[in-house]
Amino acid sequence: MERTEVVINHNNRGEIQLFTDDQKAGKMDIAIAGGKLIVYHTEVNPAHEGKGFARLLLDKLVSHAREHALKIVPLCPYVYAQFKRHPETYMDIWFNEHDQD
């Protein structure tokens, strides 16, 4: 069974963590600043590649942003590619240079 968890430290940096059978299987490196959720990197352990785990991490990232009224800055190539591929799905939370602060 897979579960995701958002872990943020006192400096507003952290991870979205993915666990399968209580073993950490992947993560996204994130930070929160000025109403923005910056995502730097997505990583899935090689033993778990091809199982859709990066998508589970993306889903948690998006739901967290929506729940907390944050705009996502997709510095991570995977997240950016998904946003570009499906802009209509993410337009409400995708921060770009045209957005007003």
C-alpha angles and dihedrals in degrees: 000000000000126000134175129211134187113222117187124176129212090273091058092249125118149107144280101227128203121204129188118189087350092301119117105247102170148346147198119220109225145168133193121217135151096352092312130114107209116201115198108172142004120206132179120186110253092242089062101043117127094030097101093254095135087057091053089053091049091050091053091047091052095045091048091051092049094046091052099037093244129151115226120232102201105208089149110094093223094052092043091051091051092048091049092047094049108024094157090060094052105028093107093058104026111109115207135165091271093061119102118232 
